[in-house]
Structure formats: C-alpha cells, structure tokens
Amino acid sequence: MYRLFIVLVMIFTLGCDSSHSLQKKLQEYQRRMANVLDVENQGRLTISLPPYPPLRDLKQNIPVTSIKLFEFYNLQHCELYTLVAERNTSLGHFQLPSVRYIYERHLIDALQQCFLDTTDSKSREKLDGWYQSKTQQLPMVWADLVQLSSELKKGFSTNSALVEGNEQDGLSQSKEALNYLIQIDHNKQVNSAQLEQHLQNLMNNPLPAKLWLSQLTLVEHLNHSTKWLLQHTVDLQCSGSKKKMEYLTNVFQQFFIEAIQPIASQINHYQYQLSPIFEEMMTHPNLSPSFKQYINQSNQQGFKNYQVAMQQHIHFWQDLFKRCNIKPGKH
C-alpha cells in the first residue's frame, strides 16, 4: 500500500511537468503501469526508422550530353557560351543535386534563347537537339534532387527527434519545402537561394522523420502495454481490486490521456497534412521504386500500424471502464 501511495504521489507530480518528451512519457507510462501491476518493466526500447535506400538504388542513369569544341566556339554570341564555359564543355555533371538541377534549368533556358538568336541552320539543329535532350532529362535530374539531397535524406530518415506537438515541429516549414520541391518543375523561374533555403529547412526541421519515428515509437510502447494489460485482466476485478483499479486509472489519466494523447492528436494532424505530398511522390514516374517503397513503409504502413496500436490500447480501457462503470478523470 505504501509503495502504491508513493506511485500515486509521483504521478501527480510528474503530470504537472510538460518538459518530458514523448519517449519519456511513454517510458514513464509503462513504468508506472508495471509498478501497479507488479510486473517487470523491460525498460528503454531501441527504436529506429528503416534505413534510407542506398545510392545505387536511387541514382538516375542520365546520359552525358557533350559538345564538341568547334561547336562550342560557334556559340560565343549566346549566353549559353558563358554558362557552359563557367562549368565545363560537358553539359552538366556536378556534385550537389540542387546545384545540378538549377544549372540544368538555366541551361535549358539558355539553349532556347540561343536557338532564337542563331541564324546558322546547322547550329540551330544542334541547339534544338540539345534542348530536346535536356528537357527530356530534366525529370531525372529532379528525381536526383529529391532522392539524393543530403538535406532531404535527413528529413526523411534521421532518428534524432520525436514530435513535440508544438510549433517547434516545423509543420509549416516542412510542408512548404516539400510542396516547393514537388512543384519546382512547374515554376517558370527557379531561384538557387530559395531552393537551398527550403532544403535547409527540411534538414533543420525533419518533420517527416520525426512523424514516422514517433508513430513507430508509439506502436512499440503501446503494443507492449496492451499486452501487459490483457495478461492481467483477470487481476483487474471491479470490486475485488478497487485500489489497484484506482491507481491504474490514475496512471491512464495522467500519462495517456493528459500527456500522450495530445501529442498523438498532433501526429494525426501532421499525417493528414503531409500525406497528400507523399502520395504524389509515390505516383511520380521518375522516382525510384526503392524510394517509393521507403515512403510506403514509413508513411502508409507505419501510420496503419500506429492506428491499430492506438485503437487496441484505447479499446482495452474502454471495455475495462464500461465493465467497472469507471469515468476517467472522476474519482
């Protein structure tokens, strides 16, 4: 009785502290439940997202478009000449996917303008061929931008943080950045600084990774807790274990209802806000199957698993409260 009294006091003390992360709240929820049920708590769970697909599965096989030296000198009257000269006589081969994408967009515009400014028929024919080739390759360059950018990789796969349930999660920045990347091919003008800023925002606010890792964390903890409760249903008699039921109800109220469920509600909100973007990515013809599978596993299947875990856990409590005529929050 004394031990359970101490547990109850600590519940109310910790319930006033909003500084605990989702991970800590789930751990504390399980620890207090284990104390009341008098079972051994396995402690901290090691949870991480699936590994991001390897480079070999993501890199697009983009043919190198080369220009002969004499053909290059014939273009000195065009901005294209300066643009290519600043890079290389090979039309586009750079390290950063974002730099490559911006260069390819500028190159396509320069090819089109040079075609208009050129009168020589042979040069115009070459320019038109290069323009058609580069235009056809641009979706593959975009795919490299999305799949290979280190900022987006971190935004989708880092295990550094969970959802906090407040503005620090960066929903607006993440949503804006992802929408920008999805729509960038449709923008008539592209701005390097703007693109880099959106990528930086994804790296600084990796909400997709936070969201998916939070769902996975909830699944692991809640499935474990629900299993405990089901195993000890016989010990939870409405009249024969009144004190135990009271303490257990307090644990549920203080940790699940007041601490965990508000964050879960934000997780649902983030999911519905970001899912249309991920679904669009999954239908894009130029993104690789392994990338789409990663999104499907993390976003769609992960969310389904999370919903099932939440429903099963809540269903247990609803049945228990109905059977014992208990109203949470009212004692």
Residue frames relative to the residue before (quaternion, step in Angstrom):
aa qw qx qy qz dx dy dz
M 1.0000 0.0000 0.0000 0.0000 0.00 0.00 0.00
Y 0.6533 0.5138 -0.3203 0.4546 3.58 0.93 -0.88
R 0.6482 0.5190 -0.3214 0.4552 3.58 0.99 -0.88
L 0.6738 0.4862 -0.3017 0.4674 3.59 0.95 -0.84
F 0.6040 0.5475 -0.3557 0.4570 3.57 1.12 -0.63
I 0.6444 0.5139 -0.3143 0.4710 3.58 0.99 -0.87
V 0.6175 0.5479 -0.3345 0.4546 3.56 1.04 -0.82
L 0.6720 0.5100 -0.2928 0.4501 3.55 0.90 -0.96
V 0.6395 0.5200 -0.3198 0.4674 3.57 0.98 -0.84
M 0.6753 0.4984 -0.2901 0.4598 3.58 0.92 -0.92
I 0.5823 0.5814 -0.3638 0.4366 3.59 1.13 -0.65
F 0.7104 0.4513 -0.2671 0.4694 3.55 0.80 -0.99
T 0.6187 0.5418 -0.3419 0.4548 3.58 1.11 -0.65
L 0.7150 0.4439 -0.2534 0.4770 3.55 0.83 -1.00
G 0.5927 0.5980 -0.3616 0.4004 3.56 1.12 -0.61
C 0.6619 0.4991 -0.3088 0.4663 3.58 1.18 -0.43
D 0.6363 0.5312 -0.3220 0.4575 3.58 1.25 -0.21
S 0.1694 -0.8281 0.5312 0.0585 3.59 -0.40 1.26
S 0.5213 0.6769 -0.3963 0.3361 3.57 1.27 0.05
H 0.5450 0.6315 -0.4052 0.3740 3.62 1.21 -0.19
S 0.4494 -0.6829 0.5122 0.2633 3.53 -1.03 0.83
L 0.6986 -0.4453 0.3433 0.4425 3.54 -1.32 0.16
Q 0.6308 0.5424 -0.3341 0.4431 3.58 0.94 -0.87
K 0.6921 0.4760 -0.2795 0.4651 3.59 0.85 -0.97
K 0.6423 0.5235 -0.3285 0.4533 3.57 1.01 -0.76
L 0.6511 0.4994 -0.3098 0.4803 3.56 1.01 -0.80
Q 0.6442 0.5151 -0.3204 0.4659 3.58 0.97 -0.81
E 0.6765 0.4865 -0.2948 0.4677 3.55 0.94 -0.88
Y 0.5951 0.5635 -0.3418 0.4598 3.56 1.09 -0.74
Q 0.6926 0.4625 -0.2728 0.4817 3.56 0.90 -0.92
R 0.6449 0.5333 -0.3277 0.4385 3.57 0.97 -0.84
R 0.6801 0.4760 -0.2940 0.4737 3.58 0.91 -0.90
M 0.6276 0.5292 -0.3317 0.4648 3.56 1.04 -0.75
A 0.6418 0.5237 -0.3169 0.4618 3.57 1.01 -0.86
N 0.6312 0.5362 -0.3333 0.4505 3.59 1.02 -0.78
V 0.6877 0.4814 -0.2861 0.4620 3.56 0.90 -0.95
L 0.7222 0.4278 -0.2401 0.4875 3.59 0.96 -0.89
D 0.3242 -0.7704 0.4796 0.2670 3.56 1.34 -0.27
V 0.4510 0.6355 -0.4831 0.3992 3.53 0.82 1.12
E 0.5609 -0.6067 0.4457 0.3445 3.56 -1.25 0.39
N 0.2819 -0.7552 0.5723 0.1503 3.56 -0.85 1.02
Q 0.3918 -0.7514 0.4802 0.2266 3.58 -0.74 1.00
G 0.5066 -0.6900 0.4022 0.3247 3.58 1.27 -0.05
R 0.8239 -0.2555 0.1853 0.4707 3.54 -1.27 -0.51
L 0.2738 -0.7454 0.5902 0.1454 3.55 -1.00 0.94
T 0.3217 -0.7250 0.5740 0.2034 3.58 -1.03 0.78
I 0.0543 0.8166 -0.5623 0.1180 3.55 -0.38 1.28
S 0.1077 0.7897 -0.5970 0.0911 3.58 -0.90 0.89
L 0.5797 -0.5833 0.4469 0.3521 3.53 -1.27 0.46
P 0.6051 -0.5190 0.4311 0.4227 3.59 -1.20 0.30
P 0.5791 -0.5947 0.4117 0.3761 3.63 -1.08 0.55
Y 0.5246 -0.6214 0.4861 0.3199 3.53 -1.12 0.77
P 0.5865 -0.6040 0.3898 0.3733 3.64 -0.94 0.77
P 0.5241 -0.6543 0.4452 0.3145 3.61 -1.02 0.73
L 0.6915 -0.5064 0.3395 0.3875 3.53 -1.27 0.56
R 0.6520 0.5456 -0.3292 0.4108 3.60 0.90 -0.90
D 0.6878 0.4675 -0.2843 0.4770 3.60 1.14 -0.52
L 0.7215 0.4638 -0.2283 0.4607 3.56 1.24 -0.40
K 0.6293 0.5811 -0.3418 0.3867 3.58 0.99 -0.85
Q 0.3759 -0.7281 0.5366 0.2014 3.53 -0.88 1.03
N 0.3783 -0.7077 0.5535 0.2229 3.56 -1.08 0.77
I 0.0431 0.8289 -0.5493 0.0971 3.55 0.22 1.35
P 0.4088 -0.7177 0.5018 0.2570 3.62 -0.64 1.04
V 0.4244 -0.6875 0.5296 0.2584 3.56 -1.09 0.76
T 0.2199 -0.7653 0.5948 0.1106 3.57 -0.81 1.06
S 0.0915 -0.8231 0.5605 0.0074 3.56 -0.51 1.20
I 0.2015 -0.7587 0.6093 0.1119 3.53 -1.23 0.56
K 0.4315 -0.7061 0.4997 0.2559 3.55 -0.87 0.97
L 0.6520 -0.5696 0.3397 0.3675 3.51 -1.15 0.71
F 0.6881 0.4707 -0.3060 0.4597 3.62 0.85 -0.88
E 0.6161 0.5272 -0.3463 0.4717 3.59 1.14 -0.60
F 0.6301 0.5455 -0.3189 0.4512 3.52 1.06 -0.78
Y 0.6762 0.4958 -0.2971 0.4568 3.62 0.92 -0.88
N 0.6175 0.5578 -0.3433 0.4355 3.59 1.15 -0.50
L 0.6797 0.4945 -0.2750 0.4667 3.58 1.30 -0.19
Q 0.3167 0.7955 -0.4758 0.2011 3.58 1.23 0.31
H 0.6213 0.5462 -0.3438 0.4445 3.58 1.20 -0.38
C 0.6800 0.4884 -0.2735 0.4736 3.60 1.28 -0.19
E 0.5815 -0.5480 0.4725 0.3719 3.53 -1.30 0.41
L 0.5311 0.6452 -0.3827 0.3939 3.55 1.22 -0.58
Y 0.6126 0.5688 -0.3432 0.4284 3.58 1.03 -0.83
T 0.6899 0.4708 -0.2727 0.4776 3.58 0.87 -0.96
L 0.6448 0.5417 -0.3188 0.4351 3.56 0.95 -0.89
V 0.6977 0.4497 -0.2707 0.4875 3.58 0.89 -0.92
A 0.6363 0.5503 -0.3294 0.4288 3.58 0.98 -0.85
E 0.6396 0.5323 -0.3235 0.4504 3.58 1.07 -0.70
R 0.7258 0.3993 -0.2246 0.5131 3.57 1.17 -0.51
N 0.6609 -0.4139 0.3716 0.5038 3.52 0.27 -1.34
T 0.5411 -0.5888 0.4588 0.3872 3.58 -1.19 0.15
S 0.5761 0.4921 -0.3887 0.5243 3.57 1.30 0.06
L 0.3774 -0.7910 0.4367 0.2030 3.57 -0.48 1.22
G 0.8775 -0.0537 -0.0283 0.4758 3.53 0.13 1.27
H 0.4272 0.6433 -0.5495 0.3191 3.56 -0.30 1.27
F 0.2231 0.8045 -0.5034 0.2227 3.57 0.07 1.32
Q 0.6429 -0.5814 0.3595 0.3457 3.53 -1.22 0.55
L 0.7806 0.3380 -0.1978 0.4871 3.59 0.50 -1.14
P 0.4895 -0.6765 0.4599 0.3022 3.61 -0.80 0.94
S 0.6427 0.5233 -0.3330 0.4497 3.60 1.02 -0.70
V 0.6388 0.5092 -0.3178 0.4813 3.59 1.04 -0.81
R 0.6421 0.5275 -0.3145 0.4588 3.56 0.97 -0.86
Y 0.6687 0.5076 -0.3110 0.4456 3.57 0.88 -0.89
I 0.6647 0.4969 -0.3074 0.4657 3.58 0.85 -0.95
Y 0.6445 0.5217 -0.3201 0.4583 3.58 0.94 -0.85
E 0.6638 0.5060 -0.3105 0.4549 3.60 0.89 -0.89
R 0.6369 0.5171 -0.3329 0.4649 3.60 0.99 -0.72
H 0.6642 0.4886 -0.2977 0.4812 3.56 0.95 -0.89
L 0.6345 0.5463 -0.3207 0.4429 3.54 1.04 -0.80
I 0.6474 0.5149 -0.3173 0.4637 3.58 0.96 -0.83
D 0.6495 0.5029 -0.3116 0.4777 3.58 0.97 -0.85
A 0.6706 0.5015 -0.2987 0.4577 3.58 0.96 -0.88
L 0.6234 0.5318 -0.3343 0.4656 3.60 1.05 -0.71
Q 0.6587 0.5089 -0.3062 0.4620 3.56 0.95 -0.85
Q 0.6800 0.4796 -0.2895 0.4730 3.57 0.94 -0.88
C 0.6410 0.5262 -0.3218 0.4568 3.58 1.01 -0.80
F 0.5981 0.5574 -0.3495 0.4576 3.57 1.09 -0.69
L 0.6782 0.4856 -0.2842 0.4727 3.57 0.99 -0.85
D 0.7172 0.4515 -0.2411 0.4728 3.58 1.10 -0.73
T 0.6585 0.5124 -0.2957 0.4652 3.61 1.27 -0.12
T 0.2556 -0.7866 0.5490 0.1211 3.58 -0.98 0.93
D 0.5831 0.5897 -0.3783 0.4113 3.59 1.13 -0.56
S 0.4689 -0.7270 0.4319 0.2549 3.56 -0.68 1.17
K 0.6557 0.5124 -0.3191 0.4535 3.60 0.95 -0.84
S 0.6526 0.5049 -0.3073 0.4742 3.57 1.00 -0.85
R 0.6441 0.5230 -0.3196 0.4577 3.57 1.02 -0.81
E 0.6314 0.5324 -0.3250 0.4608 3.55 1.06 -0.77
K 0.6474 0.5062 -0.3079 0.4794 3.57 0.99 -0.84
L 0.6618 0.5182 -0.3029 0.4491 3.55 0.90 -0.96
D 0.6526 0.5105 -0.3140 0.4636 3.56 0.96 -0.84
G 0.6455 0.5180 -0.3168 0.4633 3.59 1.01 -0.78
W 0.6581 0.4934 -0.3097 0.4771 3.56 0.95 -0.85
Y 0.6377 0.5382 -0.3228 0.4466 3.56 1.01 -0.86
Q 0.6661 0.4949 -0.3019 0.4693 3.59 0.89 -0.92
S 0.6558 0.5194 -0.3106 0.4513 3.57 0.94 -0.89
K 0.6964 0.4731 -0.2761 0.4637 3.57 0.85 -0.98
T 0.6302 0.5298 -0.3348 0.4583 3.59 1.03 -0.71
Q 0.6643 0.4989 -0.2963 0.4711 3.57 0.99 -0.82
Q 0.6936 0.4836 -0.2717 0.4596 3.58 1.08 -0.71
L 0.5021 0.7023 -0.4156 0.2863 3.59 1.16 -0.50
P 0.6407 0.5123 -0.3614 0.4432 3.69 0.86 -0.69
M 0.6378 0.5057 -0.3323 0.4765 3.61 1.10 -0.60
V 0.6153 0.5207 -0.3395 0.4848 3.57 1.10 -0.68
W 0.6262 0.5261 -0.3253 0.4746 3.57 1.06 -0.77
A 0.6370 0.5307 -0.3305 0.4511 3.58 0.97 -0.85
D 0.6320 0.5094 -0.3283 0.4830 3.60 1.01 -0.74
L 0.6125 0.5520 -0.3440 0.4492 3.57 1.02 -0.78
V 0.7083 0.4588 -0.2609 0.4688 3.58 0.86 -0.97
Q 0.7815 0.4045 -0.1938 0.4337 3.56 0.74 -1.07
L 0.7762 0.3834 -0.1845 0.4652 3.59 1.04 -0.71
S 0.4924 0.6527 -0.4504 0.3588 3.62 1.17 -0.24
S 0.4774 -0.6923 0.4613 0.2829 3.57 -0.77 1.02
E 0.6171 0.5615 -0.3475 0.4281 3.57 1.09 -0.69
L 0.6919 0.4591 -0.2840 0.4794 3.55 0.94 -0.86
K 0.5909 0.5608 -0.3637 0.4517 3.57 1.08 -0.67
K 0.6671 0.4745 -0.3031 0.4879 3.58 0.93 -0.83
G 0.6511 0.5376 -0.3132 0.4347 3.56 0.99 -0.82
F 0.7388 0.4053 -0.2121 0.4950 3.55 1.20 -0.58
S 0.8378 0.2581 -0.0844 0.4736 3.60 1.04 -0.57
T 0.4801 0.6757 -0.4571 0.3225 3.63 1.17 -0.06
N 0.2797 -0.7616 0.5660 0.1461 3.57 -1.12 0.72
S 0.3632 0.8028 -0.4155 0.2258 3.55 1.23 0.50
A 0.8301 0.0624 0.0093 0.5540 3.62 1.09 -0.51
L 0.3165 -0.7079 0.5969 0.2058 3.51 -1.39 0.34
V 0.6615 -0.4820 0.3910 0.4211 3.54 -1.32 0.20
E 0.2844 -0.7574 0.5670 0.1552 3.55 -1.00 0.91
G 0.4318 -0.7192 0.4453 0.3131 3.56 1.18 -0.51
N 0.6932 0.4065 -0.2817 0.5242 3.58 1.21 0.42
E 0.7699 -0.3776 0.2479 0.4508 3.58 -1.31 -0.12
Q 0.5546 0.6177 -0.3923 0.3961 3.61 1.19 -0.33
D 0.5541 0.6129 -0.3917 0.4049 3.59 1.22 -0.30
G 0.3607 -0.7897 0.4432 0.2232 3.59 1.22 -0.36
L 0.1361 0.8255 -0.5364 0.1104 3.60 0.96 0.79
S 0.6970 0.4808 -0.2970 0.4413 3.59 0.72 -1.01
Q 0.6599 0.5024 -0.3152 0.4613 3.61 0.96 -0.84
S 0.6740 0.4958 -0.2967 0.4603 3.58 0.92 -0.91
K 0.6638 0.5053 -0.3038 0.4602 3.56 0.90 -0.89
E 0.6590 0.5065 -0.3015 0.4672 3.57 0.95 -0.88
A 0.6667 0.5060 -0.3011 0.4570 3.58 0.94 -0.89
L 0.6776 0.4859 -0.2976 0.4649 3.60 0.87 -0.89
N 0.6450 0.5061 -0.3201 0.4748 3.58 0.98 -0.80
Y 0.6201 0.5411 -0.3405 0.4547 3.57 1.03 -0.75
L 0.6726 0.4945 -0.2965 0.4638 3.58 0.91 -0.90
I 0.6517 0.5190 -0.3126 0.4563 3.57 1.00 -0.83
Q 0.7757 0.3785 -0.1756 0.4735 3.56 0.94 -0.90
I 0.4300 0.7588 -0.4380 0.2180 3.59 1.23 -0.23
D 0.6131 0.5610 -0.3490 0.4332 3.61 1.07 -0.63
H 0.6873 0.4774 -0.2729 0.4747 3.56 1.19 -0.58
N 0.5449 0.6043 -0.4044 0.4176 3.59 1.25 -0.16
K 0.4483 -0.7079 0.4746 0.2695 3.57 -0.79 1.00
Q 0.7775 0.1597 -0.0895 0.6016 3.56 1.11 -0.67
V 0.1684 -0.7755 0.6020 0.0887 3.54 -1.05 0.81
N 0.2073 -0.7811 0.5837 0.0786 3.50 -1.07 0.85
S 0.4466 -0.7234 0.4588 0.2585 3.55 -0.59 1.14
A 0.6660 0.5108 -0.3092 0.4471 3.58 0.89 -0.93
Q 0.6520 0.5169 -0.3104 0.4597 3.58 1.02 -0.80
L 0.6428 0.5177 -0.3162 0.4678 3.56 0.98 -0.86
E 0.6775 0.4920 -0.2966 0.4593 3.58 0.86 -0.94
Q 0.6332 0.5342 -0.3327 0.4505 3.58 1.07 -0.71
H 0.6491 0.5039 -0.3172 0.4734 3.57 1.00 -0.80
L 0.6424 0.5089 -0.3242 0.4726 3.58 0.99 -0.79
Q 0.6418 0.5211 -0.3174 0.4645 3.57 1.01 -0.82
N 0.6336 0.5333 -0.3288 0.4539 3.57 1.03 -0.77
L 0.6424 0.5165 -0.3212 0.4663 3.58 1.04 -0.74
M 0.6572 0.5006 -0.3080 0.4718 3.56 1.05 -0.75
N 0.7055 0.4557 -0.2614 0.4756 3.58 0.98 -0.85
N 0.7744 0.1972 -0.1079 0.5914 3.58 1.17 -0.59
P 0.0022 -0.8545 0.5193 -0.0165 3.62 0.49 1.16
L 0.0326 -0.8651 0.5004 0.0136 3.57 0.71 1.08
P 0.6119 0.5373 -0.3940 0.4261 3.68 0.86 -0.68
A 0.6765 0.4775 -0.2926 0.4782 3.59 0.90 -0.92
K 0.6286 0.5281 -0.3326 0.4640 3.60 0.97 -0.80
L 0.6626 0.5243 -0.2967 0.4451 3.55 0.92 -0.98
W 0.7132 0.4567 -0.2646 0.4613 3.57 0.77 -1.03
L 0.6566 0.4952 -0.3157 0.4733 3.59 1.02 -0.76
S 0.6271 0.5315 -0.3361 0.4597 3.60 1.05 -0.71
Q 0.6440 0.5100 -0.3201 0.4719 3.57 0.98 -0.82
L 0.6582 0.5078 -0.3017 0.4669 3.56 0.95 -0.89
T 0.6415 0.5258 -0.3114 0.4637 3.58 1.03 -0.81
L 0.6532 0.5020 -0.3070 0.4764 3.57 0.97 -0.84
V 0.6216 0.5468 -0.3401 0.4461 3.58 0.98 -0.82
E 0.6969 0.4837 -0.2841 0.4468 3.58 0.76 -1.05
H 0.7070 0.4617 -0.2719 0.4616 3.59 0.85 -0.94
L 0.7063 0.4685 -0.2829 0.4491 3.58 0.82 -0.95
N 0.6124 0.5327 -0.3579 0.4616 3.60 1.01 -0.68
H 0.6472 0.5119 -0.3094 0.4726 3.56 1.03 -0.86
S 0.6754 0.4962 -0.2954 0.4587 3.60 0.91 -0.89
T 0.6509 0.5132 -0.3170 0.4610 3.58 0.96 -0.86
K 0.6238 0.5364 -0.3348 0.4595 3.57 1.02 -0.76
W 0.6171 0.5439 -0.3292 0.4637 3.58 1.01 -0.83
L 0.6982 0.4951 -0.2727 0.4393 3.53 0.76 -1.12
L 0.6552 0.5119 -0.3118 0.4599 3.56 0.96 -0.85
Q 0.6550 0.5212 -0.3067 0.4531 3.56 1.05 -0.79
H 0.7642 0.3456 -0.1797 0.5140 3.58 1.16 -0.59
T 0.2684 0.7886 -0.5121 0.2093 3.57 1.21 0.43
V 0.6428 0.5466 -0.3254 0.4269 3.57 1.00 -0.84
D 0.6629 0.5030 -0.3038 0.4639 3.60 1.16 -0.56
L 0.6722 0.4965 -0.2888 0.4671 3.58 1.24 -0.39
Q 0.0765 0.8065 -0.5739 0.1200 3.53 0.35 1.30
C 0.5674 -0.6519 0.3889 0.3190 3.55 -0.88 0.96
S 0.7917 0.2873 -0.1475 0.5186 3.58 0.92 -0.87
G 0.6989 0.5128 -0.2772 0.4144 3.57 1.02 -0.78
S 0.7816 0.2098 -0.1268 0.5736 3.62 1.19 -0.40
K 0.0119 0.8674 -0.4965 0.0320 3.50 0.89 1.05
K 0.6764 0.4908 -0.3013 0.4591 3.60 0.89 -0.91
K 0.6429 0.5152 -0.3240 0.4651 3.57 0.95 -0.87
M 0.6478 0.5112 -0.3151 0.4687 3.58 0.98 -0.83
E 0.6444 0.5239 -0.3221 0.4546 3.57 1.01 -0.77
Y 0.6751 0.4845 -0.2949 0.4718 3.57 0.90 -0.91
L 0.6625 0.5083 -0.3049 0.4580 3.56 0.97 -0.88
T 0.6320 0.5245 -0.3255 0.4686 3.57 1.05 -0.75
N 0.6335 0.5240 -0.3264 0.4664 3.57 1.05 -0.74
V 0.6167 0.5323 -0.3402 0.4698 3.57 1.03 -0.78
F 0.6547 0.5104 -0.3024 0.4684 3.58 0.91 -0.93
Q 0.6816 0.5008 -0.2870 0.4497 3.57 0.88 -0.98
Q 0.7381 0.4534 -0.2416 0.4373 3.56 0.75 -1.08
F 0.7897 0.3378 -0.1728 0.4822 3.58 0.91 -0.81
F 0.7394 0.3891 -0.2564 0.4860 3.59 0.75 -0.92
I 0.7337 0.4345 -0.2492 0.4591 3.59 0.67 -1.09
E 0.7928 0.3626 -0.1782 0.4563 3.57 0.72 -1.07
A 0.7800 0.3427 -0.1786 0.4922 3.62 1.05 -0.65
I 0.7663 0.3851 -0.2028 0.4725 3.59 0.80 -1.00
Q 0.6857 0.5210 -0.3073 0.4048 3.58 0.80 -0.96
P 0.6206 0.5268 -0.3785 0.4407 3.69 0.93 -0.59
I 0.6447 0.4904 -0.3222 0.4900 3.59 1.04 -0.73
A 0.6251 0.5374 -0.3352 0.4563 3.57 1.03 -0.76
S 0.6252 0.5313 -0.3394 0.4600 3.59 1.05 -0.69
Q 0.6482 0.4946 -0.3126 0.4873 3.58 1.05 -0.73
I 0.5950 0.5563 -0.3527 0.4606 3.57 1.09 -0.70
N 0.6431 0.5113 -0.3159 0.4745 3.58 0.97 -0.85
H 0.6490 0.5243 -0.3102 0.4557 3.57 0.97 -0.89
Y 0.6611 0.4955 -0.3049 0.4737 3.59 0.90 -0.90
Q 0.6267 0.5567 -0.3327 0.4320 3.57 0.98 -0.87
Y 0.7149 0.4483 -0.2588 0.4700 3.58 0.81 -0.98
Q 0.6288 0.5299 -0.3327 0.4616 3.59 1.14 -0.52
L 0.7734 0.3823 -0.1822 0.4718 3.59 0.91 -0.92
S 0.5406 0.6699 -0.3991 0.3157 3.60 1.09 -0.58
P 0.6336 0.5281 -0.3689 0.4285 3.68 0.87 -0.71
I 0.6285 0.5255 -0.3357 0.4649 3.59 1.08 -0.67
F 0.6779 0.4828 -0.2929 0.4707 3.58 0.90 -0.90
E 0.6298 0.5285 -0.3356 0.4597 3.58 1.04 -0.72
E 0.6308 0.5189 -0.3296 0.4735 3.58 1.07 -0.70
M 0.6280 0.5253 -0.3329 0.4679 3.56 1.03 -0.75
M 0.6800 0.5179 -0.2942 0.4274 3.56 0.94 -0.87
T 0.7026 0.4262 -0.2675 0.5031 3.60 1.23 -0.34
H 0.4923 0.6666 -0.4411 0.3446 3.59 1.24 -0.09
P 0.4543 -0.7422 0.4212 0.2557 3.61 -0.64 1.07
N 0.7200 0.4668 -0.2618 0.4418 3.60 1.11 -0.52
L 0.5651 0.5601 -0.4114 0.4446 3.60 1.20 -0.09
S 0.5427 -0.6788 0.4012 0.2892 3.55 -0.94 0.95
P 0.6238 -0.5592 0.3969 0.3751 3.60 -1.16 0.55
S 0.6549 0.5131 -0.3294 0.4465 3.62 0.96 -0.76
F 0.6255 0.5212 -0.3333 0.4753 3.59 1.09 -0.69
K 0.6609 0.4971 -0.3010 0.4748 3.58 0.96 -0.88
Q 0.6359 0.5260 -0.3236 0.4629 3.56 1.04 -0.76
Y 0.6196 0.5389 -0.3361 0.4612 3.57 1.05 -0.77
I 0.6671 0.4868 -0.2992 0.4780 3.58 0.93 -0.90
N 0.6462 0.5240 -0.3206 0.4528 3.57 0.94 -0.87
Q 0.6724 0.5025 -0.2938 0.4572 3.57 0.91 -0.92
S 0.7342 0.4312 -0.2308 0.4709 3.56 0.90 -0.95
N 0.7765 0.3859 -0.1939 0.4589 3.55 0.79 -1.02
Q 0.7780 0.3495 -0.1982 0.4831 3.59 0.69 -1.02
Q 0.7267 0.4059 -0.2498 0.4947 3.58 0.68 -1.06
G 0.6307 0.5424 -0.3297 0.4465 3.57 1.02 -0.78
F 0.6673 0.4911 -0.3014 0.4720 3.58 0.98 -0.81
K 0.6207 0.5335 -0.3387 0.4641 3.59 1.04 -0.74
N 0.6543 0.5077 -0.3077 0.4684 3.58 0.94 -0.90
Y 0.6376 0.5308 -0.3084 0.4655 3.55 1.04 -0.84
Q 0.6567 0.5091 -0.3139 0.4594 3.59 0.91 -0.89
V 0.6554 0.5143 -0.3106 0.4577 3.58 0.94 -0.88
A 0.6554 0.5156 -0.3099 0.4566 3.59 0.94 -0.91
M 0.6563 0.4995 -0.3070 0.4750 3.59 0.96 -0.86
Q 0.6753 0.5077 -0.3004 0.4427 3.58 0.86 -0.96
Q 0.6669 0.5007 -0.3071 0.4584 3.58 0.91 -0.87
H 0.6601 0.5064 -0.3103 0.4599 3.58 0.99 -0.84
I 0.6790 0.4773 -0.2891 0.4771 3.57 0.89 -0.93
H 0.6219 0.5587 -0.3386 0.4318 3.57 1.02 -0.80
F 0.6170 0.5379 -0.3527 0.4534 3.61 1.00 -0.76
W 0.6943 0.4762 -0.2847 0.4584 3.57 0.83 -0.99
Q 0.6289 0.5371 -0.3392 0.4483 3.58 0.98 -0.79
D 0.6592 0.5014 -0.3052 0.4699 3.58 0.95 -0.86
L 0.6567 0.5156 -0.3076 0.4564 3.56 0.98 -0.91
F 0.6837 0.4849 -0.2901 0.4618 3.59 0.87 -0.93
K 0.6426 0.5180 -0.3228 0.4632 3.57 1.02 -0.77
R 0.6632 0.5177 -0.2979 0.4510 3.54 0.94 -0.93
C 0.7816 0.3258 -0.1578 0.5079 3.59 0.97 -0.86
N 0.4027 -0.7422 0.4524 0.2870 3.57 1.33 0.14
I 0.3500 0.7222 -0.5017 0.3227 3.55 0.91 1.06
K 0.1665 -0.7581 0.6217 0.1052 3.57 -1.04 0.83
P 0.3989 -0.7354 0.4883 0.2484 3.63 -0.42 1.15
G 0.7825 0.3098 -0.2491 0.4792 3.52 -1.00 0.90
K 0.7270 0.3238 -0.2043 0.5700 3.55 1.31 -0.24
H 0.0053 -0.8154 0.5764 -0.0526 3.58 -0.54 1.16
